[in-house]
């Protein structure tokens, strides 16, 4: 069954929508962006998450120390790393108990990566869909992100067969998370697999 990550949660209503729709992962963006949240906000939102939904911290070129601080504070279960991540940094995070998602934006996937999950993305919040047919099938947990919406996600899942799909702006209306779009997105992912 393909799992779903709803990213860019910023307020309690976002978390309640994710809880109600039964997402598998909730993303908190620590990197500078319009979805950025402070550690305090992420902690408050994590407290509202339904047990079983994993909290993912999104970082861009952050130091391992800063990422571990968010983990040790209890704000995140998984670190999503954009930008340059060295094998040493990834190992250090994993040894501390964090799972790691390494993101490959518009570049080929490095199968030598020791990260727990490999993500292909069209670019942070670009809203553009990747060339789905060009994404290789790999024997590693693969996350598909970039330009996904409730309307196109079922077809994307059929073509790519990812383990997880990740969406942020694709479930927003006027720049805010839309509970009905979140519900529809998850429904379209989960139902597609039954075909």
KEDREN-358408 format. One record per residue (C-alpha): residue number from 1; residue in one letter; chain; y, z, x. Coordinates in Angstrom, 1 decimal. Layout:
<rs>
+------+------+-------+--------+--------+--------+
! resi ! resn ! chain !      y !      z !      x !
+------+------+-------+--------+--------+--------+
!  NUM !    A !     A !      Y !      Z !      X !
...
+------+------+-------+--------+--------+--------+
</rs>
This chain:
<rs>
+------+------+-------+--------+--------+--------+
! resi ! resn ! chain !      y !      z !      x !
+------+------+-------+--------+--------+--------+
!    1 !    X !     A !    0.0 !    0.0 !    0.0 !
!    2 !    X !     A !    3.4 !   -1.0 !    1.4 !
!    3 !    X !     A !    5.7 !    1.9 !    1.8 !
!    4 !    X !     A !    9.5 !    2.0 !    1.1 !
!    5 !    X !     A !   12.4 !    3.4 !    3.1 !
!    6 !    X !     A !   15.7 !    3.7 !    1.4 !
!    7 !    X !     A !   18.4 !    4.0 !    4.1 !
!    8 !    X !     A !   22.0 !    5.0 !    4.2 !
!    9 !    X !     A !   21.9 !    8.0 !    1.9 !
!   10 !    X !     A !   25.2 !    9.8 !    1.8 !
!   11 !    X !     A !   25.3 !   12.1 !   -1.2 !
!   12 !    X !     A !   23.1 !   14.2 !   -3.5 !
!   13 !    X !     A !   22.9 !   11.6 !   -6.2 !
!   14 !    X !     A !   21.4 !    9.1 !   -3.6 !
!   15 !    X !     A !   18.7 !   11.6 !   -2.8 !
!   16 !    X !     A !   18.0 !   12.3 !   -6.4 !
!   17 !    X !     A !   17.6 !    8.6 !   -7.0 !
!   18 !    X !     A !   15.2 !    8.3 !   -4.1 !
!   19 !    X !     A !   13.2 !   11.3 !   -5.4 !
!   20 !    X !     A !   13.0 !    9.9 !   -8.9 !
!   21 !    X !     A !   11.8 !    6.5 !   -7.7 !
!   22 !    X !     A !    9.2 !    8.0 !   -5.3 !
!   23 !    X !     A !   10.4 !    6.4 !   -2.1 !
!   24 !    X !     A !    8.3 !    7.2 !    1.0 !
!   25 !    X !     A !   11.1 !    7.5 !    3.5 !
!   26 !    X !     A !   14.8 !    8.4 !    3.3 !
!   27 !    X !     A !   17.3 !    7.3 !    5.9 !
!   28 !    X !     A !   20.3 !    9.2 !    7.2 !
!   29 !    X !     A !   22.6 !    7.2 !    9.5 !
!   30 !    X !     A !   24.0 !    9.2 !   12.4 !
!   31 !    X !     A !   25.4 !    6.1 !   14.1 !
!   32 !    X !     A !   29.0 !    5.0 !   13.4 !
!   33 !    X !     A !   29.0 !    2.9 !   10.3 !
!   34 !    X !     A !   30.1 !    3.1 !    6.7 !
!   35 !    X !     A !   26.9 !    5.1 !    5.9 !
!   36 !    X !     A !   27.4 !    7.6 !    8.7 !
!   37 !    X !     A !   26.7 !   11.2 !    7.9 !
!   38 !    X !     A !   27.3 !   14.4 !    9.9 !
!   39 !    X !     A !   24.4 !   16.6 !   10.9 !
!   40 !    X !     A !   25.6 !   19.2 !    8.2 !
!   41 !    X !     A !   25.5 !   16.5 !    5.5 !
!   42 !    X !     A !   22.1 !   15.3 !    6.6 !
!   43 !    X !     A !   20.7 !   18.8 !    6.5 !
!   44 !    X !     A !   22.0 !   19.4 !    3.0 !
!   45 !    X !     A !   20.6 !   16.1 !    1.8 !
!   46 !    X !     A !   17.2 !   16.8 !    3.5 !
!   47 !    X !     A !   17.0 !   20.1 !    1.5 !
!   48 !    X !     A !   17.2 !   18.1 !   -1.7 !
!   49 !    X !     A !   14.4 !   15.6 !   -0.7 !
!   50 !    X !     A !   11.2 !   15.9 !   -2.5 !
!   51 !    X !     A !    8.4 !   17.2 !   -0.2 !
!   52 !    X !     A !    6.4 !   14.3 !    1.1 !
!   53 !    X !     A !    9.4 !   12.0 !    1.6 !
!   54 !    X !     A !   10.0 !   11.7 !    5.3 !
!   55 !    X !     A !   13.6 !   11.9 !    6.6 !
!   56 !    X !     A !   14.5 !    9.2 !    9.2 !
!   57 !    X !     A !   17.5 !    9.5 !   11.4 !
!   58 !    X !     A !   19.2 !    6.2 !   12.4 !
!   59 !    X !     A !   20.6 !    6.2 !   15.9 !
!   60 !    X !     A !   22.3 !    3.5 !   18.1 !
!   61 !    X !     A !   22.1 !    4.2 !   21.8 !
!   62 !    X !     A !   22.2 !    8.0 !   21.3 !
!   63 !    X !     A !   21.0 !   10.3 !   24.0 !
!   64 !    X !     A !   17.5 !   11.8 !   23.6 !
!   65 !    X !     A !   19.3 !   15.2 !   23.6 !
!   66 !    X !     A !   21.4 !   14.4 !   20.6 !
!   67 !    X !     A !   18.4 !   13.0 !   18.7 !
!   68 !    X !     A !   16.3 !   16.1 !   19.5 !
!   69 !    X !     A !   19.2 !   18.3 !   18.3 !
!   70 !    X !     A !   19.0 !   16.7 !   14.9 !
!   71 !    X !     A !   15.3 !   17.1 !   14.9 !
!   72 !    X !     A !   15.3 !   20.7 !   16.0 !
!   73 !    X !     A !   17.9 !   21.5 !   13.3 !
!   74 !    X !     A !   15.4 !   20.3 !   10.7 !
!   75 !    X !     A !   17.4 !   17.2 !    9.6 !
!   76 !    X !     A !   14.9 !   14.5 !   10.5 !
!   77 !    X !     A !   11.2 !   13.8 !   10.9 !
!   78 !    X !     A !   11.4 !   10.4 !   12.4 !
!   79 !    X !     A !   14.0 !    8.8 !   14.8 !
!   80 !    X !     A !   14.9 !    5.1 !   14.3 !
!   81 !    X !     A !   16.3 !    3.7 !   17.5 !
!   82 !    X !     A !   18.7 !    0.7 !   17.6 !
!   83 !    X !     A !   20.0 !   -0.6 !   20.9 !
!   84 !    X !     A !   18.4 !    0.2 !   24.3 !
!   85 !    X !     A !   15.5 !    2.6 !   24.2 !
!   86 !    X !     A !   13.5 !    3.2 !   27.4 !
!   87 !    X !     A !    9.8 !    4.0 !   27.3 !
!   88 !    X !     A !   10.7 !    7.4 !   28.9 !
!   89 !    X !     A !   13.1 !    8.3 !   26.1 !
!   90 !    X !     A !   10.6 !    7.3 !   23.5 !
!   91 !    X !     A !    7.9 !    9.4 !   25.1 !
!   92 !    X !     A !   10.2 !   12.4 !   25.4 !
!   93 !    X !     A !   11.0 !   12.2 !   21.7 !
!   94 !    X !     A !    7.3 !   11.9 !   20.8 !
!   95 !    X !     A !    6.3 !   14.8 !   23.0 !
!   96 !    X !     A !    8.8 !   17.0 !   21.1 !
!   97 !    X !     A !    7.0 !   16.1 !   17.9 !
!   98 !    X !     A !    9.2 !   13.2 !   16.6 !
!   99 !    X !     A !    7.8 !    9.9 !   15.4 !
!  100 !    X !     A !    9.8 !    7.0 !   16.7 !
!  101 !    X !     A !   10.7 !    3.6 !   15.1 !
!  102 !    X !     A !   11.9 !    1.1 !   17.7 !
!  103 !    X !     A !   14.1 !   -1.6 !   16.2 !
!  104 !    X !     A !   14.2 !   -5.3 !   17.3 !
!  105 !    X !     A !   17.2 !   -7.1 !   16.0 !
!  106 !    X !     A !   17.0 !  -10.8 !   16.1 !
!  107 !    X !     A !   14.7 !  -10.7 !   19.1 !
!  108 !    X !     A !   11.0 !  -10.8 !   19.7 !
!  109 !    X !     A !    9.0 !   -7.7 !   19.2 !
!  110 !    X !     A !    7.9 !   -6.0 !   22.4 !
!  111 !    X !     A !    4.3 !   -5.1 !   21.7 !
!  112 !    X !     A !    4.2 !   -2.9 !   24.8 !
!  113 !    X !     A !    6.5 !   -0.5 !   23.1 !
!  114 !    X !     A !    5.0 !    3.0 !   22.7 !
!  115 !    X !     A !    7.0 !    3.6 !   19.5 !
!  116 !    X !     A !    5.0 !    4.7 !   16.4 !
!  117 !    X !     A !    6.6 !    1.9 !   14.3 !
!  118 !    X !     A !    8.1 !   -1.4 !   15.2 !
!  119 !    X !     A !   11.0 !   -2.7 !   13.0 !
!  120 !    X !     A !   12.3 !   -6.2 !   12.8 !
!  121 !    X !     A !   15.9 !   -6.4 !   11.4 !
!  122 !    X !     A !   18.5 !   -9.1 !   11.0 !
!  123 !    X !     A !   21.2 !   -6.7 !   12.2 !
!  124 !    X !     A !   22.5 !   -3.3 !   11.2 !
!  125 !    X !     A !   23.7 !   -3.7 !    7.6 !
!  126 !    X !     A !   24.1 !   -7.5 !    7.9 !
!  127 !    X !     A !   22.6 !   -8.1 !    4.5 !
!  128 !    X !     A !   21.1 !  -11.3 !    5.9 !
!  129 !    X !     A !   17.4 !  -12.1 !    5.5 !
!  130 !    X !     A !   15.3 !  -12.9 !    8.5 !
!  131 !    X !     A !   13.3 !  -16.1 !    8.8 !
!  132 !    X !     A !   10.3 !  -14.4 !    7.3 !
!  133 !    X !     A !    7.8 !  -17.1 !    8.3 !
!  134 !    X !     A !    8.8 !  -16.7 !   12.0 !
!  135 !    X !     A !    7.7 !  -13.0 !   12.0 !
!  136 !    X !     A !    4.4 !  -12.6 !   13.8 !
!  137 !    X !     A !    1.5 !  -10.7 !   12.2 !
!  138 !    X !     A !    0.8 !   -7.8 !   14.6 !
!  139 !    X !     A !   -1.8 !   -5.0 !   14.7 !
!  140 !    X !     A !    0.9 !   -2.3 !   14.8 !
!  141 !    X !     A !    2.8 !   -0.5 !   12.0 !
!  142 !    X !     A !    5.5 !   -3.0 !   11.2 !
!  143 !    X !     A !    8.7 !   -2.3 !    9.2 !
!  144 !    X !     A !   10.7 !   -5.2 !    7.7 !
!  145 !    X !     A !   14.5 !   -4.8 !    7.2 !
!  146 !    X !     A !   17.5 !   -6.9 !    6.7 !
!  147 !    X !     A !   18.7 !   -8.6 !    3.6 !
!  148 !    X !     A !   16.0 !   -7.3 !    1.2 !
!  149 !    X !     A !   16.9 !   -6.9 !   -2.5 !
!  150 !    X !     A !   14.9 !   -6.0 !   -5.6 !
!  151 !    X !     A !   14.9 !   -9.8 !   -6.3 !
!  152 !    X !     A !   13.4 !  -11.0 !   -3.0 !
!  153 !    X !     A !   11.3 !   -8.1 !   -1.7 !
!  154 !    X !     A !    8.1 !   -9.0 !   -3.5 !
!  155 !    X !     A !    8.1 !  -12.5 !   -1.9 !
!  156 !    X !     A !    9.0 !  -11.0 !    1.5 !
!  157 !    X !     A !    6.1 !   -8.6 !    1.3 !
!  158 !    X !     A !    3.7 !  -11.5 !    0.5 !
!  159 !    X !     A !    4.9 !  -13.5 !    3.5 !
!  160 !    X !     A !    5.2 !  -10.9 !    6.2 !
!  161 !    X !     A !    2.7 !   -8.2 !    5.0 !
!  162 !    X !     A !    4.7 !   -5.4 !    6.6 !
!  163 !    X !     A !    3.5 !   -1.8 !    6.4 !
!  164 !    X !     A !    7.0 !   -0.6 !    5.3 !
!  165 !    X !     A !   10.1 !   -2.3 !    3.9 !
!  166 !    X !     A !   13.5 !   -0.9 !    4.6 !
!  167 !    X !     A !   16.6 !   -1.4 !    2.4 !
!  168 !    X !     A !   20.2 !   -0.1 !    2.3 !
!  169 !    X !     A !   22.9 !   -2.4 !    1.0 !
!  170 !    X !     A !   20.4 !   -4.3 !   -1.0 !
!  171 !    X !     A !   20.2 !   -1.4 !   -3.5 !
!  172 !    X !     A !   23.9 !   -0.8 !   -3.8 !
!  173 !    X !     A !   26.5 !   -1.8 !   -6.3 !
!  174 !    X !     A !   30.1 !   -1.8 !   -5.1 !
!  175 !    X !     A !   29.1 !    0.0 !   -1.9 !
!  176 !    X !     A !   27.3 !    2.9 !   -3.5 !
!  177 !    X !     A !   23.6 !    3.5 !   -4.0 !
!  178 !    X !     A !   22.5 !    2.3 !   -7.4 !
!  179 !    X !     A !   19.6 !    4.3 !   -8.9 !
!  180 !    X !     A !   18.4 !    1.4 !  -11.1 !
!  181 !    X !     A !   18.3 !   -1.0 !   -8.2 !
!  182 !    X !     A !   16.4 !    1.6 !   -6.1 !
!  183 !    X !     A !   13.8 !    2.0 !   -8.9 !
!  184 !    X !     A !   13.5 !   -1.7 !   -9.3 !
!  185 !    X !     A !   13.1 !   -2.3 !   -5.6 !
!  186 !    X !     A !   10.3 !    0.2 !   -5.2 !
!  187 !    X !     A !    8.6 !   -1.0 !   -8.4 !
!  188 !    X !     A !    8.7 !   -4.6 !   -7.1 !
!  189 !    X !     A !    7.2 !   -3.6 !   -3.7 !
!  190 !    X !     A !    4.4 !   -1.4 !   -5.2 !
!  191 !    X !     A !    3.5 !   -3.8 !   -8.0 !
!  192 !    X !     A !    3.4 !   -6.9 !   -5.7 !
!  193 !    X !     A !    0.4 !   -5.5 !   -3.7 !
!  194 !    X !     A !   -1.7 !   -5.3 !   -6.9 !
!  195 !    X !     A !   -1.7 !   -9.1 !   -7.3 !
+------+------+-------+--------+--------+--------+
</rs>
